[in-house]
Amino acid sequence: MQASPPRATLRAVARACATALVALPALSVLATSAFAQSSLDPVIIIGTREAQPLSKSVADVVLIDADTLRNSGAGSVADVLRRYAGVQLASNGGPGQQTGYFLRGANTSSTVVMIDGVRVGSATLGQASFESMSLATIERIEVLRGPASGLYGADAVGGVVQIVTKKGQGALNVTGGLAVGEYGSRQGDVGVSGAQAGFDYAASISRETSDGVSAVRGDRGSPSFNPDDDGYHRTVATARLGFTPAEGHRIGVSATQNRLNAQYDAYEFGPPADASGDYRNRLKTREVAVDYRGTLSPIWTTTLQAAHGTDDAVTGLADAGRFKTTRDQYTWQNALRIAPDQQVVLAYERLEEKADGVTDGTLKRTNNAYIAGYSGLFGPAALEANLRRDDNSLYGNSTTGSIGGSYALSSTLKVRALAGKTFRAPTFNDTDFPFYGHHDIRPEKGRSAELGLNWRSGASSASATVYRNKVKDLIVYTPDATLCPPIDDFAYGCAANVGKATLKGATLTGAHRMGNWNVAANVDFLDAKNDETGARLIRRAAHQESVSVDYDTGVWSAGASVTDIGKRLDTAGNLGGYALLDLRATWRFLPQWRLEAKVLNAADRDVEPVYSYQGLGRQAWIGVRYDMKGF
């Protein structure tokens, strides 16, 4: 269907700006003769499991820092990942509704999500719940795009998302904010942080509510349609406490709890079908961790961590069933500096998982992993290699790894390459859900390779990455009972390892800062196909672009973002492309206070994130924010 003129204009603007921005630094490289790396080169953890400058990473890593999060005006964690990391989304409605995510086209269950180094998410669904998270409690987000099972084990097929909560430093600081928006939306947060006498502390709490709209559209003939509004309320609390008894040694405790109560549309089987019930997703997640990190010698740093996490969901009517998964994770990691620019990482990781609600009893499995990693610099060249062995009590052994390198062609231009093996573990649903799962299921396996080019000069940067990922033994439902264990439970089919898929594409990024102006763009092309049928994988767009432009004088700022999503195939029909325009502005009327305003989906586009579901239309927000230290 041909786009309406406003939508076509937005999409044309997004593509033209993104292409121009990505090309701009490449043209100016011819005129650049010298480059001095910034003394504030940001540090990441995700690329090697230990701290390294972002500019030295061989992997394709995106850092979404605190300033970007604070000034983005985005409505959710998922929106931030889509805008700045190229993650594609599939949501069963608007804010608060269950959200799927595709990193480099991989399935939602094929991306690892961590909070402060601890794996999170449901071990029955095989995914984390971004809809239960709040931006107000997050310090930064690191995204590793590409094969990462050699470092992080099962499910790191598309990559890894690492969310870091706020940590105390410096003098006492108090922050807070209040905002109201259309659709009866309200949000507020307060936080405190600081460090004194060897102790560091940070705590925050946020609350968000909205009346929303009907999650299901009324024009698709869905039996789930209920014209009432489907709202939500969400409460997120975090706390981090650390003690440094001596220089180079820190003991820490952290805790995070998310509570989400979101209405959604569904129906009871008839005839006739009844969609009038009050269906809700009641989700509570909790992560608690203790850790120690110490420099034992000039060449040896060790880290110990023990963490306990739960994902407790009650989904449906008031008498709905409960699905609860529990994870206990233990990690011992050692970083050895064998030379000034060379490091070896050796780690042991144990993961104990339990699930209640899938069957009458409690399901259990354990995973022991042994990790070895190497990273080194040799003049203009860099090398990274990782090897991991996972021994699982339920599905057996898996050995994965990756190897990559980069070479500086000049002081501003670097070429890099990376290849790796990955696997996606069966969930408890895949192995034990009645009339579907069984223990003959094997992990999915993948092989991925990528080639990239990074350029950076002063306040300008650009990158281009092409990748190819082949995945086999896909875990899917098959109605062919001959592929199932020969028991009556599977007379109508079961979960099976059938099919292959190829995920290939290209990612272009660019950023430029000039005076008070800051511009950033991402362009993603994706060809995700079923190798046996040749059909595109559902809910993946062939292209997605985003452009953000901001002007900041220090006293006031204004910005706009355009995100363009291409057409997608879905199970019941095709989904048209659409473009979202978000506007934002702030005014710092006192050193510690600023007024904030934003308009999401300013062009009021009709958004259908999944077939027969709908997102919000135009939504204006106004709020005020306080920061004791000033902005």
N, C-alpha and C positions, 0 to 999 in steps of 0.2 A: 504494500500500500504506500502510495507516495506521501511523503511528509508534508505537513502544512507549512506555509511560508515561514512562520516564526521558528518552528522546529528546524527547518532546513537552514535557516540563517544561523541559528546557534551552532548546529553541527558544522557548518562551513567555517564559522569563526574558530571553533575548537581545532579543526584540522589545520587550517591555515596558520594559526598562531603556533600550534605545537610544531609543525614542520619548520616554520621560520625560526623558532627559538632553538630547535635542535641543530639547525644548519648554521646559525649565526656564529657560535664559537668555532665551528670547523673552518669557516672562512677566515676568521681572524687569526688562526694558528699560523698562517703564512707570514704574518707581520709580527709575530711574537718571537723574541730572541732570547729572553731570559725568564726564569720562573723561580720564585722563592716560596717554598711551602709554608703555609701559615703555621705560626707557632701554636695556634689553637686547633690543629688538626684533630677532629673528633675521634674518640676512642670507642671501639665496639668490642663486644665479647663473643658474639654469635659465630664469627667466621672460623675460629679455632678453639673455642671454649675458654680462651684466655684473652686478656686485653691486648689489642693491637690497634694502631692507627687505621682509620677507615681507608686512607689512601694506599695502604700497603696490602689490603685484602686481595687475594686472588679470586675469591668468590664474588658473586653478584649480590652485594649487600646494600640495603636501603636503610638509612637512619632517619627516623622521624623524631626530631629533638623537641625539647620542652617549649622553645619559642614557637616552633611550627604548630605544635598542639594547641598552645594558648591562643594563637592568632588565627587559626584555621577557620574558626566559625563552624566547623563540621558538627553534625548532629549526633554522631555515634562513632565508636571505634571502627566499625565496619566501613563507614563512609571515609574515614581517614585512610584506611588501608587501600580502598579503591582509588582515592584521589592521588595519593603519594607513592603507592607501591604497585599499582596496576592490578590489584586483586579484583577479580570479577565476583559479583554477588548474586544470590538468588534468595529472595526473602518472601515468606508467606504473608505479605502485607507490609504495613508501615513499621514505625519504631516499636520495639518490644516484641515483634514477631520473630519466629525461628528463622535464622539466617544461615544459608549455605555459602561457602566461599571456595573459589577456584584459583589457586596460585599456579601460574603457568599451565592452566587447563586441567590440573590434577583434581581428582575428586576431593570433596570436603574432608573425608576421612584419610586423605593422603597428604595432609599438612599437619606438622606438629605445632602445637601452641603451648607456650610456657609463660608462667608469671614468676619473675625473680628466680629463674633457673629451674622451676618445678613444672613438670608436665601437668596440664589441666585438661578437663573435658570428660565426657561420658565414655566409659569403656563398653557400653552397650550400643550407643549410637555411633561411636567412633568420631566424635567431633566436639569442639569447644563451643560454648554459647556466648558469642560476641554480644548478643542482645541483652545479656545480663551484666555487662561491664559498663563502667562509667569513665569518660575521659578525665573527669575532675581528679581522679586519684592516681593518674599515670604520669610518670616523669618523662619517659621516652619509649619508643617502639623500634626494635631492630627486626628487619625482615631479610632472611637469607633466601634468595630465589635460586632454586636448582637442587641437585642431588645432595642430601645431607645425612643419609642413613649411616654413613661411615663415622659420623660424630654423634648423632642423636638417635639412631636405631630405627625401630619400626615407624612407618607412616611418614617419614621425611622424604616423600617422593617429589612433591611439588616444591617443598622447602620448609622453612621454620619461621614462626613468628614468636619473638621474645618480647614480652611486655614487662617493663621495669617500673615498679611503683616508686613513689617519692621517698627520698632518704634525707635525713637531717644533716645540716652542716652550717657552720657559722653561728651567728647570734640568733636569738629567738626570733622567729618569724610567724606571723599569723596571717592567714589568707581566708577569703570567703567570697561568696557570690550568690546573688539572687537574680532570677530571670523568669519572665512570663511570656507565653507565646500563644498563638492561635490553637484551635482544637482543645482549648482548656488545658494547655500545657504549662507546667510549672517545674522549676528546678532550683535547687539550692545546695551549697556545699560549704564546708568549713574545714580548715586544716591548720595544724601547728607543727613546726619543725625547728630544729636547731642542734647545737652541740656544745657541751661544756664539761670540763674536768674529765675528759676521756670518754664521756657518754655522747652518743648521737641518738636523736629521736625524731620520729615523724609519725603523725597520725592524721587521718582525714575521714570524713564521712560525707556522702552525697545522697540526695533524695530527688527523684524525678517522677513525675506523674503526667499523664495525658489522657484525655477522653478518646482521642483517635478517631478513626472512621471504620466503617465495615471492612474487615480484612478481605472479604470475598466480593468480587464485582457482581452486580445484578444483571449484567448484559451477556453473560456467558452460559446461562442455563445451568449453573452449578447447583446441585441439591444441597450444598452447604451454605448457600446464601441466606444470610439473616441481616436485615437492614439496620439493626442496631449498631451503635458504635462499639468498637473493640479497643478499649483503652488498656493502660498498664500502669503499674507503679513499681519502682525499682529503688532499692536501698543498697549502697555499697560502702563498706568500711574497710580501711586498711590501717595497719600499724607496723612500724619497724623500729626496733631498739637495738643499739649496738654499744659495746664496751671495748675500748682499746687499752688493755692493761700495760702494754709496752709497744713501742714503735714497731710497726710491721706485723702486729698481731691484733685480730679483731674477732670478738664473739658476737653473734647476732641472732636476733629472734624476729620473725615476721609473721604476720597473719593477715588474711584477706577473707572477707565474707561478702557474697553477693546474694541478694534476695530479689526475685522477680515474680510478679503476679500479673500475667497478661491474658486478656480475653482473646478468643479466636473463634472462627466459625467452623462448625462441623455438623454432622447430622446423625440421628439414630436411624437404623434401617427400618423400613416400613413393611409393606406399603400402608400409608404414604410415608415418605421420608420426612422426618421431623428435625428441623434445624433451629428450633426455638430455645433449645437448652443453653444454659450459661456455661459454655466450655472455657476452661482456663488452663494455662500452663503455669503451674506453681513450681518454681525452681529455686533451690538453695544450694550454692556452692561455697566450699570453705577450704582454705589452704593455710596450714600452719607449718613453719619450718624453723629449725635451729641450725646454725652453721658456725664454723670456725675457719678462718683463713690466716695463715701465718707464714712469714718468711723465715725459714729455718736456717738458711745460709745464703750467701750472695748468689748461689746458683739454684736454690731449691725453695719453691713455694708450694705449700700444701693446702688443700681445701677439703673440709669434711662437712657434709650436709645430711640432715635427716628431715623428711617432710611427710606430712599426712594430709591427704586431700579427699573430699567427698563431693559427689555430684548427686543431688537428691531431687528427683522430679516426680511430681504428681500431675498428670496431663489428662484432661477430659472433664467429665461432670464431677459433682461433689463426691461420688463414690468411685472415682477412677482409681486405677491401679497405680502402684508406686514402683519406680525404678530407681535404685540407689547403687552407685558404684563407689568403691573406696580404693584409693591408691596410697601405698606407703613406699616412699622412694628413699634410697640410701646411696650416697655418692662419696667416693674418696678419689680426689683428683690431685695429681702432682705435676707441676710445671718445672722443667729442668732447663736452665740456660746453659747449654753446652758450649756456647760461644756468644760473643756480643750480639750477633744478629741471627742466632739459631736457637731454636727451642724445641724440646720434646715434651709432649703431654701424655701422661699415662694415667688411666682412670679405671676404676671399677664402679659399676652401677647395678644396684639391685632394685627391682620393681615388683611389688606384691599387689595384685589386683583382686578385688572381690566384687560380686554383683548379686543383688537381691531384686526379685521381681520378674526375672526372665523365666525362671522355673519355680517350683515349690520350695526348693532349697537355696542355699548359698553357693554360688559358683566361685571357684578360686583358680588362680594361676600365678606363677612366679617367673620372672625373667632375670637372668644374670648376664651382665654384659662386661666385656673387657675391651678397652679402647686404647689405641696408640695413635698419636698424631705427631707430625713433624712440620715445622715451618722455618724457612731460612731465607736470608737475603745474600746474594752474591753479586755485589755491584749493582748493575742495572737489572739483574734477574732475581726472581723470587720463586720459591718452590713450596708447595703445601701438599702433604699426603696424609691420609687417615685410613685406619683399618679398625674394624669393629666386629666382634664375635658375640652374637646373642644366642643364649641357650634358654629356650622357653619350655616350661613344663607341659604345655598344651599342644603347641604346633611344631616343636623341635628346634633345630639349629638354623641360624642364618648368619652368613659372613658377608659383610658389605665393606665398601671402601671408596675412596675417591683420590684422585691425583690431579694437580693443576699447577700451572706456572704462569708467570707474567714476565714481560721484558719491556723496559723503558726505551722506546725508540728515540725519545728526546727528553728534554727536561719537562715537557708538558704532555707527552703522548705515551700511552702504555697499551700494549696488546696483552691479552690474557686468554688462557684456555683451561678448561676443566672437564673431567669425565668421572663418572661414578656409577656404582651399583646401588640400588635401593630395594626396599621391600615394604609392603603394607600388610600388617598383621590382621588376621580375622578378628572381628569383635566378638563379644559374648553372644550377641544376636546371631552372628554368622555360625557359631558353633553349637548353640543350645536353644535358640528360640523354637518353641513348639511348631511342628509342621513346616519348618523352614531350615533351621540350622542343624549341623552334624559335625562330628570330629574328623571327618575325612577332608575337610577344607584345608587347603594349603595357603600360605601367604602369597600375595601378588608379588611379582618380581619386575624390576625395571632397570634399564640401562640408559643413561643420559649423558649427553655431551654438549658443550657450549663453547662459543668463541666470542670474545668481547674486545672492545676498543674503548679506552677511557682517556678523556682529555680534560686538562684543568689548567687554567692560567688566571692567577689573581682571583677575581670575584666571578669568574665564568667557568662553567664545567659542562661537559656533555659526555654521553656514553652510548654505545650501541652493542647489543648482545643478540646473537642468534643461537637457538638451542633446538635440540631434538631429543625426545624422551620416548622410548619404546617400552610399553608395559604389557606383560603377559599374565596368564592365569587370573584374569579379572574375576572377582567374586561378585556374581550376579544371580538373580533368581532365574531359574530355568523351569519351564513347564514340562520338560521332557523327563518323565520319571525314570527312564532307562539310565540317566546320568546320576541318579540318586541312589543311596543305599537301599537295598531291597527289603523295605519294611512298609507296612500299611500307612504310616504317617506321611509318606511322600508320594502317595498315589497321584497327587496333582502338582508335583514338582518340589523343588527345594533350592537351597543355595548351592552353587557349583562354580568350579574354576573353569570358566569358558570364556573365550574371546581374547582378543588382543587390541591394543590401541596405540596410536602414535600421536604424540603431542609435540608439535613443532611450532616455532614462531620466532618473533623478533621483538625486542624492546628498545626503544629510543628514549633517552632522557636528556634534558637540558636545563640549565639554570644560569641566571645572570643578574648581578646586582650592580646598579649604577646610581650613585647618590641615594636618594630616598626611595628609589624604585627597586623592587625585587620581583623577578619573573621566573616561573618554573613550569616545566611541561613534561608529560609522559605520553608516549605513544606505544601501544601494544597491539601486535598482530598475532593471531592465534589460529592455527589449523589443527583442531582436535578431532580425530576420526576413529571410528571403529574399523580396524583393519579387515575384518571379515565381511562386513556389509558395505563399507565405503561411506556410511552415513556419518554426518557430524554428530559429535556427542552433544546431548541436550544441554540447554541453558548456558552454552558458551558462545559468546559473540566472537565473530571473526576479527573485530577490531574494537579497541576502547582507547579513548584519548582524554586527557585532562590538561587544562591550562589554568594557572593561578597567577594573578597580577596584584601586587600590593604596593601602596604608597604610604610611607610612614615618616612623619615629621618629628616624632617623639611626643608631641602633645596630642595630635590626632592622627588617625590612620584610616584608610579605606582600601577595600580589596574586592576582588571578584574571582570566582572560579567557574569554569565551564567543564562539565564532564559529559562526554559523548559515548553512548553505548550502542553498538551495532545490533542488527537483527539477530535473533536466536531461535533455535529449534527447541520446542518443548514437547512433552508427551502427548498433549491433546491438540496442539496447533502451533503455528509460528507466532513469535513475539516480535513486534515491530521495534525498530531502534528509537532511541529518544536521547535528548540532551537536557542536562540540568544546569541551570544558572543559579549560583549562590552569591549573594552580596553581603558585605560586612563593613562595619565602621565602628571606630572607638574614639572616645574623647577623654583624655586624662585631665580632668578639671582640678585635681589636686595631686601632689606627688604620689600619694598612696591610693588614690581612687580613680577609677575610670568608668565611664558609661559605655555600654556595649549594645550594639544593635546588629541584627542580621535578618536576612530574608532568604529562606531556603526554597529552592524550586521557584525562583522569582518569576519565571515565565509561565508558571502554572501548567506545566506539562502533565499529560495523562501518563502515569507510570504504571506499567504492568510488569512487576519484577519476576513473577511466575504466572503461568497461564491461569486465568480466572481470579487472580489476586490483584490487589491494588495498593499503591503507596499513597502518601499524602500529596495534596496539591500545594499551592503556595502557603508558606507558613512564616509569619513575621514574629520576631523575638525582640524584647527589650530587657536590659538588665544592668546591674551595677556590680563591680568587682573591687575588692579591697586587697592590698598587699602591703604589709607593714614596712617592708624594705623598699617599696616603690617599684615601679616598672622600669 
